[in-house]
Amino acid sequence: MKHIHALPLVLICVLFSACCPLSSGLDEEFYGVLSQPKEAHIDVSDGLLANLDDEDRSILFRYLAGNPRWEIRQKGDIKYAVRQEKVDGKYEATLNGFYSSGHGGDDYRQTRVLLAFEDGHGFGRERGNITRAKPGNGDVPVIVEAPHKGTPGHSSYVIIEGRQIYLEIYDQAVEVPRTFTQQTVNEVLAEVAEVLKHRDAIKTTGVMPVASYYPVEPLKGAHFTVEDGMQPGIYLLSAAVNPELPGHIYLKVYDTKSGERLSETRLLSRSMRYVGWSDAGQTFFPYNAEVTVYEGDWSTQYEARFELWHKPDQGQESKVAQVTRMINGWQR
């Protein structure tokens, strides 16, 4: 599996026939034909997402923030959780939440699964194949974009619009039936139902007492590591933290010689993650991010201090960990 940085978008059209292709007027070299194939229907008859109240959504957010399978990020005012998939045998985050498997053959697939709060995250500027559905719809025809340049599979983007919560699924596969989309709808709704069943435990510890929903064993203590990424200047952050209040973790990096804070704006947006919390501060929660330091180049190393900070929703920020190491700056 590998990280997908960007995917093409298509134009939303009014559909008059479930089998008739849609003409978008766009260059078909870069945009595939849109249609609603008879094989591409999903069932979203479960109305759970339409019935979540404020407390339900708060419990769900807290669970997702504390589960290593999910990673909560923010785009503007929208908080959204990305479901992580396996990369080289273990669950890892990717830059934009897209995952791919296979090598362009019959097993090729690209996917992304999000749960967005308050408002939908979406698929960039809406230009096409977004299927919108309401929880409780028994049968939903899915708009599918045909294979085209850079996108070898049939692709779709489904948004199930609940009560201030949105389940969003990108599905690109060689086959037309939306197998992954339907499977994901079933899996996520079952997980949400389980979360609500264990709300009291989550309120106390931040963790649901059902081990099968967690990809790793519970973290036993605090740690913070900074490892080399795929190129000099790119770094992989991994930590375990135990805050007592809701909030987010983010990174500050300093040149130890000059005291200069490095890549401040970019690091803040790239490193910010909402994490779980427990009232007693005895449960450790995962934090992971990939960041880039731009000062310097590949030919010269210098010493830098990486600091993790926690900013509660209400209250003052505090430093929770730091690591000093030699680094390079990233260069084009």
C-alpha positions in Angstrom: 0.0 0.0 0.0 1.2 3.5 -0.6 0.2 7.1 0.0 -1.9 8.8 -2.7 -1.2 12.6 -2.7 -4.0 13.8 -5.0 -6.9 12.4 -7.0 -8.8 14.0 -9.9 -12.3 15.4 -9.4 -15.4 15.4 -11.6 -18.4 17.6 -12.2 -21.8 17.1 -10.4 -24.7 16.7 -12.9 -28.4 16.2 -12.7 -29.2 12.5 -13.4 -32.2 11.6 -15.4 -31.5 7.9 -16.1 -29.8 5.2 -14.0 -28.0 3.8 -17.0 -27.4 6.8 -19.2 -23.8 8.3 -19.1 -23.5 11.9 -18.2 -21.6 14.4 -20.3 -19.7 16.9 -18.2 -18.2 18.9 -21.0 -14.8 18.4 -19.5 -11.7 16.9 -21.2 -12.3 13.2 -21.1 -8.5 12.6 -21.0 -8.6 13.8 -17.4 -12.3 13.2 -16.4 -14.1 10.0 -16.8 -17.7 9.5 -18.0 -20.3 9.6 -15.2 -23.1 7.1 -14.9 -25.3 5.3 -12.4 -24.6 1.6 -13.3 -27.3 -0.9 -12.1 -24.5 -2.8 -10.3 -23.5 0.2 -8.2 -26.2 0.4 -5.5 -25.7 0.5 -1.8 -28.1 0.0 1.2 -28.1 2.7 3.9 -31.3 1.7 5.6 -29.7 1.9 9.1 -30.8 5.3 10.4 -28.4 5.5 13.3 -26.4 8.5 12.0 -29.6 10.5 11.7 -30.5 10.1 15.4 -27.2 11.1 17.1 -27.7 13.9 19.6 -24.9 16.3 20.9 -23.9 13.8 23.7 -23.7 10.9 21.3 -21.5 12.8 18.9 -19.3 13.9 21.8 -18.9 10.3 23.0 -18.1 9.2 19.4 -15.5 12.0 19.0 -13.8 11.1 22.2 -13.6 7.4 21.2 -12.2 8.2 17.8 -9.6 10.5 19.3 -8.4 7.7 21.5 -8.4 4.9 19.0 -5.1 4.3 17.0 -7.2 3.1 14.1 -8.6 6.6 13.7 -6.9 10.0 13.5 -8.8 13.2 14.1 -7.7 16.2 12.0 -9.1 19.7 11.3 -9.7 21.5 8.0 -10.9 25.1 8.7 -13.6 24.7 11.3 -14.4 21.1 10.4 -13.0 18.3 12.6 -12.9 14.9 10.9 -11.6 11.5 11.6 -9.6 9.5 9.1 -9.8 5.7 9.3 -6.3 4.3 9.0 -5.6 1.2 6.8 -2.6 -1.1 6.8 0.6 0.0 5.2 3.3 -2.8 5.1 1.4 -4.8 7.7 0.5 -2.1 10.2 -2.0 0.8 10.5 -0.5 4.1 9.5 -1.7 7.6 8.6 -1.2 9.1 5.2 -1.0 12.7 4.2 -4.5 13.1 2.8 -6.1 9.9 4.1 -6.0 8.0 0.8 -4.7 4.4 0.6 -4.0 2.2 -2.4 -3.2 -1.5 -2.8 -2.4 -3.7 -5.8 -0.3 -2.6 -8.8 -2.8 -1.6 -11.4 -4.1 -5.1 -12.0 -7.4 -6.7 -11.1 -6.7 -6.3 -7.4 -6.0 -2.5 -7.6 -8.0 -0.3 -5.2 -7.8 3.2 -3.7 -9.9 4.2 -0.7 -10.5 6.8 1.9 -12.9 6.7 4.9 -13.8 9.8 6.9 -16.2 10.7 9.7 -16.7 14.5 9.6 -18.4 16.4 12.4 -20.7 19.5 12.1 -20.2 19.7 8.3 -19.0 17.5 5.5 -15.4 17.4 4.5 -16.0 16.7 0.8 -13.8 15.8 -2.1 -12.3 19.2 -2.9 -14.3 21.6 -5.1 -17.4 19.7 -6.1 -17.2 18.9 -9.7 -18.9 15.6 -10.1 -19.3 12.1 -8.8 -20.5 12.8 -5.3 -23.4 10.7 -4.2 -25.3 12.1 -1.3 -27.6 9.9 0.8 -29.6 10.2 4.0 -29.4 7.5 6.7 -32.5 5.3 6.4 -32.5 5.3 2.6 -33.0 1.6 1.7 -31.4 1.7 -1.8 -29.1 4.3 -3.1 -27.8 4.4 -6.7 -24.1 5.4 -6.7 -22.6 7.8 -9.3 -19.6 6.2 -10.7 -16.8 7.8 -12.8 -15.3 5.5 -15.5 -11.6 4.9 -15.7 -9.5 7.7 -17.2 -6.0 9.1 -17.2 -4.4 8.7 -13.8 -7.4 6.8 -12.4 -7.4 3.2 -13.7 -10.4 2.0 -11.7 -14.1 2.9 -11.5 -14.3 5.6 -8.8 -17.0 7.0 -6.5 -17.4 9.3 -3.5 -20.4 8.7 -1.2 -21.4 11.1 1.6 -24.0 9.8 4.0 -25.3 12.9 5.7 -26.4 12.3 9.3 -27.3 14.6 12.1 -24.2 16.9 12.1 -22.1 13.9 11.2 -21.0 12.7 7.8 -19.7 9.3 6.7 -17.6 9.8 3.6 -16.2 7.0 1.4 -14.0 7.2 -1.6 -13.9 3.9 -3.5 -11.8 3.2 -6.6 -11.7 -0.3 -7.9 -11.5 -2.3 -11.2 -15.0 -3.7 -10.6 -18.1 -1.6 -10.9 -20.1 -2.9 -7.8 -19.3 -0.7 -4.8 -18.2 -3.6 -2.6 -15.8 -1.6 -0.4 -18.4 1.2 0.0 -21.1 -1.1 1.3 -18.7 -3.1 3.5 -17.5 0.2 5.1 -21.0 1.5 5.7 -21.8 -1.7 7.6 -18.5 -1.7 9.5 -18.7 2.0 10.6 -22.3 1.8 11.7 -21.7 -1.3 13.7 -18.7 0.5 15.4 -20.7 3.6 16.2 -23.5 1.4 17.7 -20.9 -0.3 19.9 -19.5 3.0 21.0 -22.9 4.2 22.2 -23.4 1.0 24.1 -20.2 1.6 26.1 -20.6 5.3 26.6 -20.1 5.2 30.4 -16.7 3.5 30.1 -15.5 5.9 27.4 -16.6 8.9 29.6 -14.3 7.6 32.4 -11.3 6.3 30.6 -11.5 7.5 27.0 -11.4 3.9 25.8 -14.1 1.4 24.8 -13.7 -2.0 26.5 -13.9 -4.0 23.2 -10.4 -4.9 22.2 -11.4 -6.0 18.7 -11.9 -2.4 17.6 -8.3 -1.4 18.5 -5.4 -2.4 16.2 -2.7 -2.4 18.9 -2.4 -3.3 22.5 -3.0 -0.5 25.0 0.0 1.8 25.4 1.7 1.3 28.8 3.7 4.6 29.2 4.7 7.9 27.6 7.2 8.1 24.7 8.1 10.4 21.9 10.3 9.5 18.9 11.3 11.4 15.7 12.3 9.1 12.9 13.6 9.9 9.4 10.9 10.0 6.7 11.2 9.1 3.0 13.5 12.1 2.2 15.9 14.3 4.3 13.8 17.0 5.9 10.8 14.8 6.4 10.2 13.3 9.8 7.8 10.8 11.3 6.5 11.6 14.8 5.2 8.9 17.2 4.2 9.5 20.8 2.0 8.3 23.6 0.5 11.0 25.8 -1.9 11.0 28.7 -3.8 14.3 28.9 -6.6 14.8 31.5 -8.5 17.3 29.3 -9.8 17.3 25.8 -7.6 19.2 23.3 -5.0 18.7 20.6 -1.3 17.9 20.3 1.0 19.8 18.0 4.7 20.3 17.3 7.2 23.1 17.7 10.8 22.7 16.3 13.7 24.9 17.2 17.3 25.3 15.9 19.2 24.7 19.1 22.1 27.0 18.1 20.1 30.1 17.0 16.9 29.5 19.0 14.9 30.1 15.9 11.5 28.4 15.6 11.4 26.5 12.4 8.7 26.2 9.8 6.2 27.4 12.4 3.0 27.8 10.3 3.5 24.7 8.2 4.4 22.5 11.2 1.4 23.7 13.1 -1.1 22.7 10.5 0.6 19.4 9.6 1.2 18.2 13.1 -2.1 19.2 14.8 -4.0 16.1 16.0 -6.8 15.7 18.5 -6.1 13.0 21.0 -7.9 11.0 23.6 -8.0 11.9 27.3 -8.9 10.3 30.6 -10.2 12.1 33.7 -7.4 10.6 35.9 -4.7 11.0 33.2 -3.8 7.3 33.5 -4.6 6.2 30.0 -2.0 6.7 27.3 -3.2 7.7 23.8 -1.3 7.5 20.5 -0.1 10.5 18.5 1.4 10.2 15.0 2.2 12.7 12.3 4.5 13.3 9.3 6.1 16.7 9.1 8.6 18.6 7.0 11.2 21.1 8.1 12.1 23.5 5.3 15.0 25.4 6.7 18.3 24.1 5.3 19.0 21.5 2.7 20.0 17.9 2.1 23.8 18.6 2.2 24.0 20.1 5.7 22.9 18.8 9.1 22.2 20.8 12.2 20.8 20.2 15.7 17.1 20.8 16.3 14.8 20.3 19.2 11.3 18.8 18.6 8.8 19.7 21.2 5.3 18.2 21.6 2.7 20.5 23.1 -0.9 19.9 24.3 -3.5 22.7 24.0 -6.7 21.9 25.9 -10.0 23.2 24.5 -10.0 25.5 27.6 -6.8 26.5 29.3 -3.1 27.1 28.7 -0.9 25.0 26.5 1.8 22.8 28.1 4.8 20.9 26.8 4.5 17.2 27.1 7.7 15.8 25.6 10.8 16.8 23.6 13.6 15.2 21.5 16.8 16.7 20.3 18.5 15.3 17.2 20.4 16.2 14.0 18.3 17.1 11.0 18.4 18.3 7.4 16.1 20.7 5.8 13.9 19.5 2.9 14.7 20.8 -0.6 13.0 20.5 -4.0 
